[in-house]
């Protein structure tokens, strides 16, 4: 991790680039793309080709890409109920209990903050219908890893909102199956249908529908660069929750903070991805030095140390004069996860305007937010916390406004409407009102 002591330099380093535009294709990935597609293509071109083929060929394209990209030949795309039940019965009881506890915490949180669904009167002549979406697709990363927590974090808020049907897609592993913990979590979260499809092809299938996979109203869930690009390209045909990128953690610490805990929390998020962002902002140079030593001591014992090392090569330690400077940098960077390990942490939350989720004190580590605290871990990344929110029940609701005026109110409002219509050069608008005035 590099250490920065100049505030202006730190602010410049923490200024965001567009993560999709700044993505660098490694030589290995470029060679893989050329081998699969027979020519040099950018990630965007790859995704465009996949989306077009899925729209044109439906299930056939999905089977073909499972073979090309996942290396498996599938007999069917959908996971049967019997297989799902067997997965739940096969998963060890300790993990099953942990998933059930996580599901309860998530469900309780979203039930407590669920907005009113139904018809709400606004005035005598105006009202709103708030209704859940009909079908939602959730994308769960997989293949070489299992993410049962993401199933719970995406499906349960949708279920609490009242979504009628939840469709899950996840890439198959080498054996052609979705991992047992992921299937068990889907059963706990009451996912309706599950398909062994991943990557951009899964996003295209959810957006446009195929013979097997129904078209949905919204797609949620994180994924790699190809999944993220696909979500961006299908937006408009379908809604999306956002364009989630690699994990981010920013910690504010001072001389009262525990350097071992600061280091452990940075390492925990760094192990997600070589492109993860790990940032420590401290008012204490001594604390910063101790954190660096702890990172070195702790990382050598971790299974994903090579990934961690790549992420921390890009990591930043910023030394500031006071907490106000630290908060300015937080609001500038808009991190996915913000951990306040500084004294008086609780009083600082009202000053934080841009963060996906705030974790207050050493008893609230980001890892608990990843799994069991309650709020969804599907959070805005890449600086989008400046204008977007964590996944919530409202993401699965839509509002329809209803206007039902009586004759007196219509006439009362008509003159102003006609004046505005004529100012905009929309003569037919004005005449549509004149016809009603006699």
N, C-alpha and C positions, 0 to 999 in steps of 0.2 A: 504494500500500500504506500502511495506517495503521501508526504506530509506538506500541507500548504499553510503558510502563516499570514499571507497577504489577503485581506478580505476581498479586494477587487479581483484578484487572480482566482480566488475560490469561487466567486460568483460567476466568473467567466467559465471555469471548468464545469460548473453545475448548470450551465445553460444547455438546454436540450437540443438535440438534432431530431429530425423525423426518423424514428427507429426503422420504419419500412424502407425509407430511401437510403439510409446509411448502412443497411445490411450488406456485409461483404461476403461474397461467395468464395468459399475456400477452394483450393485446387482439387481437394478430394470430392467436394460436392459437385463441382463443375464436371469432373470426370464421370461421376455417377449419373448426372443428368444426361450427358452425351451418350453414355452407354445405354440408358433406358430409352431415350427418345431419338437417338440416332443423329443428333445435331446439337450444336451449342445453343442453349436457351437460358434466358434469365429466369429467376424464380417467378416473376410475374407472367412471363410467357408460358412457363410450365403450367401455372395455375389456370391461365386462360384456356389452354389446350384441354386440360382435364375437365374444366367446367363445360366447355363446348361438347366434348365427347359424352359426358354424362347426360347432358340435355338431349343429345341426338340418339344415343344408344341405350340409355337407361341401365337396367341391371347388367347387361352384357359388359358395359364399360366398368362397372364396379367389380365384377369377377375378373376382368382382364387386369385391372390395376391392383387387385389383391395379389395376383400372381407376379406382376411386374415390380411393384413397390414393396409389398410385404413378404413376398417369397412364399406364399401359400396358395394352394388350390382349394377353393371352398366348394362344398356341395350345396350349401344354402347360406343366405345372408343373415337370416333371422335366428336369434337364439330362442329355443323352445322353453316353455314354462317348466318342463321337467328338468332341463339342464340348469335353470335358474334355482329351482328348489334344491337340486342336488348340490349346487355350489354352496348354498346357505348351510346345508347339513354337513358339508365337508370342511368348511372353514373352522379353525380351532375356536373353542369357546371363549378364550381370552380376547381374541380379536373381535369376535361377534359381539361380545359384551361392550367392548370399547366403541364399536360402530353404533350400537344401540344407544349408548350414552351420548355420543356425539349427535346422533339424530334427534334425541330428545332435547338437547340444549339448543340445537338449531331451530327445531320446530317451536319450542317455547318462546325463543327470541322473536321469531317472525309472527307468531300469533299475537304476542304482546304489542307489536308495532304495526299490525295489519290495519290499513285504512278501511273505512266503511265501503262495502260493496253493495250496489243496488242503486236506487234512485234517490237523489238528494234535492229537495226544493231549494232554489236560490232566491226566488222571489215569487210573486203571484203568477208571473207569466214565464219564468225561466226555471229550468231544472237541469240536472246532470244525471246521466246513466253511467255508472262505473261498473264495468264488467270484466271478467277474466278473459284472457286469450283462449282460443279454442284448442290449438295444438302448439306445443313447444318442443324444439329439438335441443338436446344437450350433447355437447361434444366432450368426451372424456379421453384425454391422452392415454396411450397404452403402447402395445407392441412389446417393448423391452422393459417396461415398468408398469406398476399398478398404482392407480390413484383413486381408491375407494372414497377418500375424503371429498374429492371434487364431485363425485356423484351426489353425495349428501348435500354439499354446499350449493349445488345448482338445482337439483330436483325438488328439494324440500320447500324453498321459497315459492317455487311454481305451484306446488301442491297446495300450500297454504293459501295462495292467491285464488285457487279454485280452477286452475287450468284443467280442462277436460281430459286431455291426453298428452302424456309426456313420452317422447321418442328419444331413445339414447343410441348414439353411435360411438364406437370405439374400435381402434385398429386391432386386428387379431395378432396374437403372438406367433412364434415359430410353429406351434402345434395347431394353428388355425383356430384357436379359441381365445376368448376374452378371459382375463385372469379371474380366478375364483373369488378373491376379495372384492373385486369390482362388481361382479354379478351379485354377490351377497349384499353389498351396499345398495345396489339398484333395487333389490327385493325389499330391503328395509325402507327405502325411500319411496316405494310404490310406483316405480317406473313402469309404464304400461307395455312398451315394446323395446327390444334391444336388437341392434344390428351390428354385425362384425365388419364394419367399414370405417376406415380412417382417412386422414389427410384431406386434401382439397376435394377429393371425390365424395367424401362424406358430407361436406358442406354443400356441394352442388346438389346431391341427392335430397338433402333436407330442404333446400331452397326451391327446387323445381319438381321434386317427386320423381319416382321411378315406378316400375311395375310392383316392386316390393315395399319401397320406403315411401310413406306418405309425405306430401308437401306440408310444411309447418308454417306458422305465423312468425316465429322468432327463433333464432339460434343463439345459444349461450354456451360459454365454456372456453377455456384457454387452449392453445395449441402452438405448434411450431410456426415458422415463418410462412409455410405454405398454407396452413390452416388460417392464419391471420390474414394473409392476402386474399384468400378465397372468401372469407367473411366480408372483407371490404368490397370485393367485386360483386357479391350477390346482394349487398345492401340495397334496398329499394324494392327488389322482388320479395324480400323478407326483411324483418327487423333483426338487429343484432344487439348484443349486450355491450359490445365495445371491442377494441382491438388490443387484447392483453399481450404484453411482451414479457421479457424475462423478469424474474423476481427482483424487488428492490427493498433495501432496508436502510434507514437513516437513524442514527442514534445520537441523541444529545446527552452528554455526560459532563461531569465536573469532578472535583477532587474527592467528593463523597461517594462516587460510583465504584462499583466492584469491577475491576478490570477483567477478571476471569469471566464474569457474566456478560460483559460487553463483547468480549472476544467470542464467546460461545454463541451469542445471538448473531453476530456477523457471519460466523462460519456456517450456521444453520441455514441462512438464506443463500450464502455463496454456493452451497452444495447443489442447489437446484440446477444451475446452468453456468457455463463458462462466461456468458454475457450478463450474469446477475450483477446488480449494483450494490456494493457494500460501502457505506459512508459513515464515518464517525465525526461528529462535531463536538469539540471539547474546549472548555475554558482552562483546562489544566494540561500543560505539556508533560508533566510527570505521569498523569493518568494515560495520556496517549502513548507514551513510551512503554508503560506496563501492558497496555492492550496489545501492542505490537509483539511483545515478548510472549504473551499468552497465546496469541494466534499461532506463533511458531511452535510453541510447545503442544498446543491442543491439536493442530491440524495434522501433524505427523501420525497421529493415532487413528485418523478417520478413513473410512473405506473409500470415500469419493475425494480424496485429497488432491488428485490431479485436476479434477474439475474446479475444486476450491482454489487451487493455486492460480488457475487461469482467470478466475473471477477476481481474485484479490490482487492480481497484477494490475487490474483496472481500478482497484479500490482507492478511496481517498480518505485521509485524515485531515480535518480542517481545525486549526487552532484559532479561536476567536477571543475577543477581549471580554465579552459578557454574553449572557443568555439572549439578550435582545438581538444581537448580531446572529446568533444561532437560529433564532426564529425567523429572521429575515431570509436566511439561506433556505430554511425549510419551505417557507411559502414561495420562494423562487423556484425551487426544485420540484415541489409537489410530489413527495415520495409515495409509493404504494403503502409501505409500512413505516410508521414513525414510532420509535421507542424513546420515551422520556425517562432516562435513568438518572436525571439530575435532581438535586434537592428542590423541594417545592414544586414537583412535577404537576400535581393536580391543578394548580393555579394557572398553569401555562396553556391548558387546552383551549381556553377561550380566545387565545391569540393565534391559534393555528387555523388558517383558512384553507390551506391546500394540502390535504393528505387523505389517502384512501382509508386508513384506519390508524387510530392513535392508541398506543399501549403505554399505560401510566405506571411507572415504577417497576422494580425488579421482580415483583410477584406477578407481573402481566407480560410474560415473554411472548414474542410474536408466534412462537411455535404453538402455544395454546390457541391462538387465533387461527392458525393453520388447520386445527383439528376439532377442538371441543368447546371453545369459549361461547360460541353461539352465532355471531355474525358471520356471513359468508366470507370465505377467503378469496372469492372472485372479486378483485379490486382493480381500480384504474391504475394503469402503469404508464410509463413514458411521458409523464407530466400531465396526463389527462385528468388527474385529480383536481386540476384548476377548474374544470367545467363538468366533470361527471362524478358519479357516485359508485359506492359499492353495490353489488347486486342486491336487490331488495324486492319485496312483494310488489311494489309499484311497477317494477319492470315487466310484470306479467298482467298488468291491468291496462285497460284503455278507457278513455272518457268520451262519451257522446253528449254534446250539448243539445238541449231541446228548447226551442223558442215557440211559444204558443200565446200570441198576443190577442187581446180582444180588439174590437173595432175602434174604441176610443183611444187606446194606447197606440195602435197603428197610426191613426191620424195625427196624434200628438208628436210622433217621431218622424213623420213622413217628410216635412219640410226640410229638416236638417239633412236627411238622407239624400233628397233630390239635389240640394245645394252641393253636397260633396260629390255626387255622381257626375254632375255637370262640370265641376272643377276638374274631374279626372277625364273628361271627354267621353263619358259612357252614357250616351243619350238614351239607349234602350233601358238602362237601369232606371233612369228618372221616369221614363214613360210607363214602366211596369208599376211604379207607385201611383202615377197620375191615373191610371186605369181604375185603381181602387178608390180614388177620391171622388170619382164622378165628375 
